[in-house]
Amino acid sequence: MKRSHVLVMGALAATAMSVQAQDPGCRTGQVVQRNACTMGADLFRYMAPQLGAVIAGGNTTPGQGGSLGGIGHFAVSVRANALQGSLPDVGNYVPSATSTSAVTVKTNDQILGMPAVDAAIGVFGGLPLAVTKVGGVDLLLNASYIPEYSSPTVDVKLPDGSLKVGVGARVGILQEGLVTPGIGFSYMKRDLPTVDLVATNGANRFEVTGLSVKTTSWRLTASKSLIAFGLAAGVGQDKYESSATVGGSVQGFASTSFSGKQDLTRTNYFANASFGMVLAKVVAEIGAVSGGEVKTYNTFDGKAADASRLYGSVALRIGF
């Protein structure tokens, strides 16, 4: 399995032990069952924003700002996103059988990766305005892939398939020219393929069904190319809608099944640098997401669930 896939599986495995915060759904059963349920909810809320950020990324078309120029113009990019994430150390967590007091969970820094393919297709070239054009329209497409995976400790199934296609559109405020930058506004919807996961940790077993992370994003982007070198920068907003049902067993006790949901809105900033000739370019991106509030019952050392996160990507873009 590719390393990027392994990192995503690690994030999903952590989420499997996640869905808690002394929610009403976690207030039945033995103390150890309630603690396991609560830790499950916390981990779900901790990992969902990270998964959302690595799916959404930054620029909708790497290195591109304005619209493409109408029918006959296109851009296809193969991209590897990476997020400066952190994984809770659930392997050393033992739910208490006597107290429901909150605990502090250690976290380990971890790069979370997600491969993706982006495509932009020119639909309308725009209206002439002096030395540029305005109002051009592009169709945007995105594809994310997660493979099924099985090991002695983690099983990952994709009931609706491993591939998820995202769609969106970009409107050109200014089309890039010899003296004008490209400026555009885009809206994009990207989702994680629905995941069912089973993770085992000694005598403990954790199950996640219907793990879903849906993202919607808007971007305002500007770019300028100088033949072999180009720059782009932008700002936007991401909305993550996450849900999952978590259950399992801890120390021989069946955990309370819990269905959790989380909605979060974050601000996104990014910058691109591209290198290459007209038809093919290598694009490097760096960005950050921040904002929103995520409450957990237990605490996590290191970064909180709603802490700002840095991300980056490397892409190969081919287009005309």
C-alpha atoms as one frame of an Amber mdcrd trajectory, in Angstrom:
protein
   0.000   0.000   0.000   1.267   3.504  -0.803   2.485   5.569   2.154  -0.180
   8.235   1.627  -2.865   5.552   1.840  -1.309   4.148   5.034  -1.381   7.592
   6.658  -5.058   8.080   5.819  -5.797   4.601   7.234  -3.996   5.596  10.431
  -6.223   8.629  10.785  -9.314   6.506  10.188  -8.134   3.915  12.716  -7.835
   6.636  15.339 -11.322   7.822  14.438 -12.616   4.296  15.009 -11.926   4.685
  18.713 -13.738   8.002  18.588 -17.162   9.262  19.597 -17.597  10.802  23.052
 -17.869  13.828  25.402 -20.294  12.433  27.946 -22.992  12.858  25.336 -26.500
  11.664  26.184 -25.783   8.622  23.998 -22.833   7.693  26.245 -24.638   7.852
  29.599 -25.905   4.277  29.799 -24.222   1.013  30.691 -21.250   0.262  32.947
 -18.732   3.016  33.738 -16.126   1.404  31.485 -18.654   1.330  28.640 -19.510
   5.011  29.086 -15.829   5.946  29.140 -15.142   3.986  25.958 -18.129   5.635
  24.247 -17.006   9.098  25.368 -13.438   8.570  24.172 -14.862   7.406  20.865
 -16.821  10.655  20.476 -13.785  12.765  21.398 -11.559  11.070  18.868 -14.192
  11.439  16.151 -14.354  15.170  16.815 -10.569  15.401  17.025  -9.854  13.653
  13.726 -12.766  14.888  11.562 -11.384  18.447  11.093  -8.023  17.025  10.038
  -9.614  14.703   7.482 -11.712  17.584   6.164  -8.649  19.798   5.726  -6.595
  17.187   3.884  -9.515  16.529   1.500 -10.261  20.201   0.769  -6.656  21.371
   0.326  -6.101  24.866  -1.033  -6.327  26.061  -4.643  -8.991  24.287  -6.701
  -6.578  24.182  -9.673  -2.908  24.164  -8.587  -1.153  27.378  -9.661  -4.250
  28.757 -11.418  -6.102  31.956 -10.508  -8.542  33.161 -13.179 -10.622  31.227
 -15.700  -9.033  29.155 -18.466 -10.440  30.989 -21.496 -13.431  28.992 -22.675
 -14.084  25.885 -24.770 -10.924  24.093 -25.895  -8.976  25.019 -22.744  -8.391
  22.554 -19.899  -6.116  21.681 -16.976  -5.591  18.269 -15.347  -3.567  17.937
 -12.144  -2.332  14.952 -10.144  -1.899  16.144  -6.584  -0.603  14.800  -3.262
  -2.007  16.702  -0.255  -0.307  16.509   3.148  -1.502  17.916   6.475   0.605
  18.568   9.583  -1.680  16.472  11.751  -1.594  14.631  15.063  -2.944  11.254
  16.127  -4.183  10.473  19.663  -2.235   7.645  21.303  -5.258   5.391  21.739
  -3.071   2.285  22.027  -2.226   3.210  25.621  -5.742   4.290  26.635  -7.476
   2.024  29.186 -11.050   3.099  30.070 -11.583   3.418  33.815 -14.108   1.056
  35.408 -14.656   3.270  38.462 -14.688   6.934  37.387 -16.018   9.010  34.495
 -13.592  11.872  35.169 -11.977  13.450  32.098  -8.431  12.364  31.251  -5.587
  13.810  29.173  -4.680  11.838  26.052  -1.213  11.997  24.538  -0.958  12.851
  20.830   1.800  12.152  18.323   2.666  14.389  15.377   1.772  12.716  12.089
   1.677  13.791   8.446  -1.696  12.822   6.964  -1.743  12.346   3.204  -4.425
  12.163   0.521  -3.874  11.681  -3.248  -6.282  13.436  -5.617  -6.850  14.315
  -9.254  -8.210  17.746 -10.238  -9.588  18.830 -13.609 -10.780  22.187 -14.950
 -12.631  22.519 -18.273 -13.281  25.831 -19.978 -17.009  26.434 -20.589 -17.270
  30.140 -21.429 -14.426  32.441 -22.412 -15.825  35.614 -20.888 -16.575  39.088
 -22.180 -13.835  41.394 -23.570 -12.805  44.298 -21.318  -9.802  46.345 -22.496
  -6.796  43.979 -22.507  -8.518  41.178 -20.587 -11.821  39.301 -20.288 -14.305
  39.059 -17.433 -16.966  36.522 -16.527 -15.327  33.385 -17.909 -16.669  30.091
 -16.530 -14.859  26.793 -15.850 -16.256  23.430 -14.753 -14.209  21.923 -11.892
 -13.907  18.204 -11.099 -12.054  16.336  -8.359 -11.502  12.648  -7.594 -10.310
  11.217  -4.243  -9.415   7.557  -3.724  -9.068   5.345  -0.634  -8.388   1.587
  -1.060  -9.887  -1.171   1.059  -7.363  -2.498   3.558  -7.031  -5.457   5.914
  -4.472  -6.225   8.631  -4.428  -8.090  11.967  -5.494  -4.878  13.768  -7.419
  -2.773  11.210  -9.979  -3.636   8.529 -11.202  -0.863   6.219 -14.184  -1.412
   3.901 -15.660   1.017   1.373 -19.359   0.062   1.022 -20.023   2.679  -1.675
 -16.726   2.267  -3.515 -13.194   3.654  -3.066 -13.604   6.603  -5.439 -15.429
   9.837  -4.697 -15.938  12.552  -7.339 -16.286  16.231  -6.410 -17.745  19.002
  -8.567 -17.608  22.782  -8.670 -17.282  25.853 -10.836 -15.034  28.892 -11.225
 -15.989  32.355 -12.459 -13.210  34.530 -13.820 -13.121  38.069 -12.430 -10.113
  38.771 -14.665  -8.550  36.461 -17.221  -4.767  36.343 -17.013  -2.927  38.094
 -19.838   0.420  39.677 -20.630  -0.147  42.569 -18.213  -3.109  41.407 -16.111
  -3.201  38.786 -13.362  -5.764  36.023 -13.327  -8.390  36.497 -10.608 -11.219
  34.062 -10.013 -13.876  32.933  -7.560 -14.552  29.199  -7.231 -16.930  26.938
  -5.325 -16.136  23.258  -4.830 -17.651  20.221  -3.119 -15.326  17.353  -2.148
 -16.195  14.309   0.005 -14.381  11.375   1.573 -15.601   7.958   0.370 -17.880
   6.415   3.036 -15.824   4.141   5.296 -16.668   1.155   7.534 -13.803   0.295
   9.864 -12.968  -2.233  12.570  -9.924  -1.694  14.832  -8.731  -4.136  17.502
  -6.423  -3.338  20.422  -5.789  -6.441  22.501  -9.100  -7.425  24.083 -10.739
  -4.218  22.873 -12.643  -3.873  19.612 -13.877  -0.637  18.033 -16.230  -0.352
  15.074 -17.074   2.623  12.873 -19.824   2.437  10.283 -20.839   5.081   7.802
 -17.863   7.370   8.494 -18.544  10.345   6.217 -16.668  13.637   5.779 -18.254
  16.110   3.338 -16.589  19.429   2.480 -17.770  22.530   0.643 -15.322  25.341
  -0.117 -15.128  28.729  -1.772 -11.905  30.351  -2.952 -10.847  33.804  -4.144
  -7.574  33.353  -6.019  -5.105  35.491  -7.964  -2.227  34.273 -10.158   0.449
  35.555 -12.535   2.706  33.473 -14.768   6.022  34.532 -16.286   6.497  31.715
 -18.822   8.580  29.251 -16.763   7.642  30.544 -13.308   4.379  31.566 -11.707
   2.837  32.592  -8.403  -0.683  32.270  -7.045  -2.303  33.064  -3.711  -5.773
  32.920  -2.302  -8.153  32.916   0.622 -11.355  31.018   1.227 -13.630  29.204
   3.619 -14.231  25.494   4.200 -17.259  23.799   5.750 -16.893  20.224   7.021
 -19.893  17.993   7.722 -18.821  14.773   9.449 -20.785  11.828  10.803 -20.243
   8.249  11.985 -21.698   5.505  14.175 -19.262   4.000  16.664 -19.494   0.907
  18.838 -17.459  -2.114  19.935 -16.374  -3.792  23.144 -13.949  -2.893  25.934
 -12.624  -5.367  28.515 -15.407  -7.782  27.662 -18.196  -5.180  27.922 -20.090
  -4.130  24.800 -19.684  -0.373  24.274 -22.746   1.797  23.862 -23.311   2.487
  20.164 -23.130   6.213  19.454 -24.036   8.205  16.340 -22.061  11.433  16.146
 -22.195  14.478  13.869 -19.987  17.529  13.613 -20.220  20.698  11.508 -17.250
  23.048  11.396 -16.405  26.184   9.399 -12.739  27.194   8.928 -10.795  29.918
   7.113  -8.229  28.814   4.521  -5.145  30.706   3.233  -2.677  29.390   0.651
   0.125  30.274  -1.768   1.392  28.441  -4.872   4.626  28.496  -6.843   4.741
  26.820 -10.271   7.690  25.827 -12.434   7.776  24.591 -16.024   6.753  25.470
 -19.539   3.311  26.369 -20.883   1.749  22.900 -21.180   3.209  21.188 -18.093
   4.015  22.659 -14.695   5.053  21.382 -11.282   3.194  23.281  -8.555   4.088
  23.497  -4.861   1.528  24.754  -2.368   1.580  25.759   1.295  -1.424  26.847
   3.322  -3.187  26.899   6.664  -6.695  26.388   8.049  -7.984  27.914  11.282
 -11.144  28.945  13.106 -14.252  27.257  14.408 -14.780  25.629  17.799 -14.667
  21.943  18.716 -15.466  20.865  22.275 -14.300  17.539  23.712 -14.903  16.021
  27.128 -11.364  14.723  27.543  -8.333  16.865  26.699  -5.470  16.238  24.292
  -1.910  17.323  24.988  -0.231  19.094  22.083  -2.767  20.576  19.664  -6.454
  20.939  20.470  -9.133  19.605  18.128  -9.810  23.090  16.709  -6.153  24.216
  16.501  -4.884  25.777  13.281  -3.222  23.322  10.893  -0.576  23.750   8.205
  -0.844  21.801   4.964   0.965  21.532   1.668   0.828  19.761  -1.667   2.857
  18.963  -4.749   1.091  18.649  -8.090   1.832  18.051 -11.754  -0.500  20.148
 -13.920  -0.960  19.612 -17.653  -3.175  21.945 -19.633  -3.791  24.381 -22.416
